[in-house]
Amino acid sequence: MAEYKRKRRSAFTSAPKVNKKRIKDKAVPRDIKMVPQGEEKPEKNNMRVVRGKKLANKRRFKITAITVAVIAAAVALCQLIMPAGIIETASTALHTIGGGSYPISLESTDSINTVSKGTYYYLLTNSNIEAYSNAGKRIFSYAHGFENPVLKTSKTRALVFEQDGKQALIFTHSGLKKTVDSKQSIKNAAIGDNGTYALVTSPSNYAAAVSVYKKSGELVYEWFSSKDLVNNVAVSPTGKKIAVATVSSTVGAYNSKVLVLGFKSATPLFEKGYENTVIYNIDTTFAGGFSVLTANSYNFIKWSNFKFFEYKNEYNTAMFRAGNNGVAVVYNRESDKTDNRIAIFSSNGKLKREIEFKGIITDFALKNQHIYCVSDTKVYILDNDGSIMRSADCGFGVGRSCPLGQSTVAVITDNAISKIKLEQE
């Protein structure tokens, strides 16, 4: 038998070469189709790739979700900026477009109130409620027929009611929108930016009642006060809350309260008391909160968290005006009406500055950080320090004024509106 021996190889000895015969022929196909004998058929390529709809559905869902989110965000933003709605806000802007001219003759004998809204202003007289653009265009005019009319405004609407009467009128820039009839006499009223309005009445079984209505006229909330009178009311811009001011008398002293009410309960969401004073006014010009004016103080209360800012002055409150980016209050000495302090506050209620003015103030307005002041037969524009920047003669009988531009003012008498250009001092 042959003997086989294992060859020893070191780590440095190469393995024997293996001769592999290269196949130079054509490559043999690896997949051989097996066909039963006698059934050979021509080969067909019937293979298809079937894609499912899962991926397309996912992509379609994402696009839809993003579109809905964008639309929802746009609607929320529009609701925040334009609570009265896009159509009404656009209509308001369109009605102010167009030319006009000054002077304007008035069919009245008493100009009661003027409220500036930036590019236009409302004028309440003893016979009419009217709106004019700054260019002098008459937007609308309506004969209200009230003996004691009171004007309240929002961003796009005006409410005029007969104090101690039983009717209120609501206007847009197209004219009369709604007539509201009340069974009880109306003591006060207010209208919010989204069209919600509130009436303060005096029913027989209570000292006061506050009724809140949607823009459509549907009653959404009622609040009754058994002992305290309600002398002021305000509606939040969203129409979801109201602020009311109550007053009571105890041993010759007046005590007041401010209450913030939601529409789910009669229990106040917020309450603050004011001793030995009466609340003069509640103003809701700015969406963040509302202003409360008393005999010697100015307060600002936020709608969201009821954060409270307070300013006090030893002089007496004489006038209050809201501007396009803040509010201003005139305080004067009771024994000397020519000694005035004007306090200017930002739109969130913080004190910006105080200035002095010597002279009787007939009317004043705030616009773009400047004070427009009517005193006797002159109109002045005051700078941040109270110095006179511009002035002009306005004649006798001017009761109200409205800034039209940087150096122009509309001055209003009982029977006319005139435009005056102020010259630099």
Residue pairs with C-beta under 8 A, 6 or more apart in sequence:
9 15
33 43
35 41
78 86
80 287
82 88
82 89
82 155
83 155
83 192
83 193
83 194
83 237
83 238
83 239
84 154
84 155
84 156
84 157
84 193
84 194
84 195
88 156
88 172
88 195
89 155
89 156
91 156
91 172
91 173
91 174
92 155
92 156
92 172
92 173
93 119
95 139
95 140
95 173
95 174
96 119
96 120
96 133
96 134
96 137
96 139
96 173
97 133
98 133
98 135
98 137
99 135
99 136
99 137
100 132
100 133
100 135
100 136
100 137
100 138
101 136
102 136
102 410
102 417
102 418
102 419
103 416
103 417
103 418
103 419
104 132
104 136
104 138
104 416
104 417
105 415
105 416
106 123
106 125
106 128
106 414
106 415
106 416
106 417
107 127
107 128
108 125
108 126
108 127
108 128
108 414
108 415
109 125
109 126
109 127
109 414
109 415
110 125
110 126
110 414
111 123
111 124
111 125
111 399
111 400
111 412
111 413
111 414
112 124
112 125
112 126
112 149
112 151
113 122
113 123
113 124
113 151
113 400
114 121
114 122
114 123
114 124
114 400
114 401
114 402
114 412
115 121
115 122
115 151
115 153
115 158
116 323
116 365
116 367
116 402
116 403
117 153
117 155
118 324
119 133
119 134
120 131
120 132
120 133
120 134
120 139
121 131
121 132
121 134
121 402
121 410
122 129
122 130
122 131
122 151
122 153
122 158
123 129
123 130
123 131
123 132
123 400
123 412
123 417
124 130
124 149
124 151
124 160
125 414
126 149
127 143
127 144
127 145
128 141
128 142
128 143
128 144
129 141
129 142
129 144
129 149
129 151
129 158
129 160
129 169
129 171
130 138
130 139
130 140
130 141
130 142
131 138
131 139
131 140
131 141
131 158
131 171
131 173
132 138
132 139
132 410
132 417
133 139
134 402
134 404
134 405
134 410
136 417
136 419
139 173
140 171
140 173
140 174
140 175
142 169
142 171
142 175
142 176
144 160
144 169
146 160
146 161
146 162
146 165
146 167
147 162
147 165
148 162
148 163
148 164
148 165
149 160
149 161
149 162
149 163
150 160
150 161
150 162
150 163
150 188
150 189
151 158
151 159
151 160
152 158
152 159
152 160
152 161
152 189
152 190
152 191
153 159
153 191
154 191
154 192
154 193
154 195
155 193
155 237
156 172
156 173
156 193
157 170
157 171
157 172
157 177
157 191
157 195
158 170
158 171
158 191
159 168
159 169
159 170
159 171
159 189
159 190
159 191
159 197
160 168
160 169
160 171
161 167
161 168
161 169
161 186
161 189
161 199
162 168
162 186
163 186
163 187
163 188
164 185
164 186
164 187
165 185
165 186
166 181
166 182
166 183
166 184
166 185
166 186
167 179
167 180
167 181
167 182
167 186
168 179
168 180
168 182
168 186
168 189
168 197
168 199
169 176
169 178
169 179
169 180
170 176
170 177
170 178
170 179
170 180
170 191
170 197
171 177
178 217
180 197
180 199
180 213
180 217
182 199
182 201
183 201
184 201
184 202
184 203
184 209
185 201
185 202
186 199
186 200
186 201
187 200
187 201
187 202
187 208
187 229
187 230
187 231
188 199
188 200
188 230
188 231
188 232
188 233
189 197
189 198
189 199
189 200
189 233
190 197
190 198
190 233
190 234
190 235
190 242
190 282
190 284
191 197
191 198
191 235
192 235
192 236
192 237
192 238
192 239
192 284
193 237
193 238
193 239
193 287
194 215
194 237
194 238
194 239
195 214
195 215
195 239
196 212
196 213
196 214
196 215
196 220
196 235
196 239
197 212
197 213
197 215
197 235
198 210
198 211
198 212
198 213
198 233
198 235
198 242
199 210
199 211
199 213
200 208
200 209
200 210
200 230
200 231
200 233
200 244
201 208
201 209
201 211
202 208
202 209
203 209
203 224
206 224
206 225
206 226
207 225
207 226
207 227
207 228
207 229
207 230
208 224
208 225
208 228
208 229
208 230
208 246
209 222
209 223
209 224
209 225
210 222
210 223
210 224
210 225
210 230
210 233
210 242
210 244
210 261
211 219
211 221
211 222
212 219
212 220
212 221
212 222
212 235
212 242
212 263
213 219
213 220
214 220
214 239
215 239
220 263
221 242
221 261
221 263
223 242
223 244
223 261
223 266
224 266
225 246
227 248
228 246
228 247
228 248
228 257
229 246
229 247
229 248
230 244
230 245
230 246
231 245
231 246
231 247
231 278
231 279
232 244
232 245
232 279
232 280
232 281
232 282
233 242
233 243
233 244
233 245
233 282
234 242
234 243
234 244
234 282
234 283
234 284
234 290
235 241
235 242
235 284
236 242
236 243
236 284
236 290
236 303
237 284
237 287
237 303
240 262
240 263
241 260
241 261
241 262
241 263
241 269
241 303
242 260
242 261
243 258
243 259
243 260
243 261
243 282
243 284
243 290
243 301
244 258
244 259
244 261
245 256
245 257
245 258
245 259
245 279
245 282
245 292
246 256
246 257
246 259
247 254
247 255
247 256
247 278
247 279
248 254
248 255
248 256
249 255
253 275
253 276
254 276
254 277
254 278
255 273
255 274
255 275
255 276
256 273
256 274
256 277
256 278
256 279
256 294
257 271
257 272
257 273
257 274
258 270
258 271
258 272
258 274
258 279
258 282
258 292
258 299
258 301
259 268
259 270
259 271
260 268
260 269
260 270
260 271
260 301
260 303
260 306
261 268
261 269
262 269
269 306
270 301
270 306
272 299
272 301
272 308
274 294
277 294
277 295
277 296
277 297
278 294
278 295
279 292
279 293
279 294
280 293
280 294
280 295
280 317
280 320
281 291
281 292
281 293
281 320
282 290
282 291
282 292
282 293
283 290
283 291
283 293
283 320
283 322
283 327
284 290
284 291
285 291
285 322
285 327
286 322
286 347
286 348
287 303
288 302
288 303
288 304
288 347
288 348
289 300
289 301
289 302
289 303
289 307
289 348
289 349
290 300
290 301
290 303
291 298
291 299
291 300
291 320
291 322
291 327
291 345
291 349
292 298
292 299
292 300
292 301
293 299
293 317
293 320
293 329
294 317
295 316
295 317
296 312
296 313
296 314
296 315
296 316
296 317
296 331
297 310
297 311
297 312
297 313
297 317
298 310
298 311
298 313
298 317
298 329
298 343
298 345
299 308
299 309
299 310
299 311
299 349
300 308
300 309
300 345
300 348
300 349
300 350
301 307
301 308
301 309
301 349
302 308
302 348
309 348
309 349
309 350
311 343
311 345
311 351
313 329
313 331
313 341
313 343
315 331
315 332
315 333
315 334
315 339
315 340
315 341
316 331
316 332
316 333
316 334
317 329
317 330
317 331
318 330
318 331
318 332
318 337
318 340
318 361
319 329
319 330
319 361
319 363
319 364
320 327
320 328
320 329
320 330
321 327
321 328
321 364
321 365
321 366
322 366
323 365
323 366
323 367
323 368
324 366
324 367
324 368
325 346
325 347
325 368
325 369
326 344
326 345
326 346
326 347
326 352
326 366
326 369
327 344
327 345
327 347
327 366
328 342
328 343
328 344
328 345
328 364
328 366
328 371
329 342
329 343
329 345
330 340
330 341
330 342
330 361
330 364
331 340
331 341
331 342
331 343
332 338
332 339
332 340
332 341
332 361
333 339
337 360
338 358
338 359
338 360
339 358
340 356
340 357
340 358
340 359
340 361
341 354
341 355
341 356
342 354
342 355
342 356
342 357
342 364
342 371
342 382
342 386
343 351
343 353
343 354
344 351
344 352
344 353
344 354
344 355
344 366
344 369
344 371
345 351
345 352
346 352
353 384
355 371
355 382
355 384
355 385
355 386
356 386
357 373
357 375
357 382
357 386
359 375
359 376
360 375
360 376
361 373
361 374
361 375
362 374
362 375
362 376
362 398
362 399
363 373
363 374
363 398
363 399
363 400
363 401
364 371
364 372
364 373
364 374
364 401
365 371
365 372
365 401
365 402
365 403
365 409
366 372
367 403
368 406
369 384
370 381
370 382
370 383
370 389
370 403
371 381
371 382
372 379
372 380
372 381
372 401
372 403
372 409
373 379
373 380
373 381
373 382
374 380
374 394
374 398
374 401
374 411
377 393
377 394
377 395
377 396
377 398
378 391
378 392
378 393
378 394
379 391
379 392
379 393
379 394
379 398
379 401
379 409
379 411
379 420
379 422
380 388
380 389
380 390
380 391
380 422
381 388
381 389
381 390
381 391
381 407
381 422
382 388
382 389
383 389
388 425
389 424
389 425
390 407
390 422
390 423
390 424
390 425
391 422
391 423
391 425
392 409
392 420
392 421
392 422
392 423
394 411
394 418
394 420
395 411
397 413
397 414
398 411
398 412
398 413
399 412
399 413
399 414
400 411
400 412
401 409
401 410
401 411
401 412
402 409
402 410
402 412
403 409
403 410
404 410
404 419
407 421
407 422
407 423
408 419
408 420
408 421
408 422
409 419
409 420
409 422
410 417
410 418
410 419
410 420
411 417
411 418
411 420
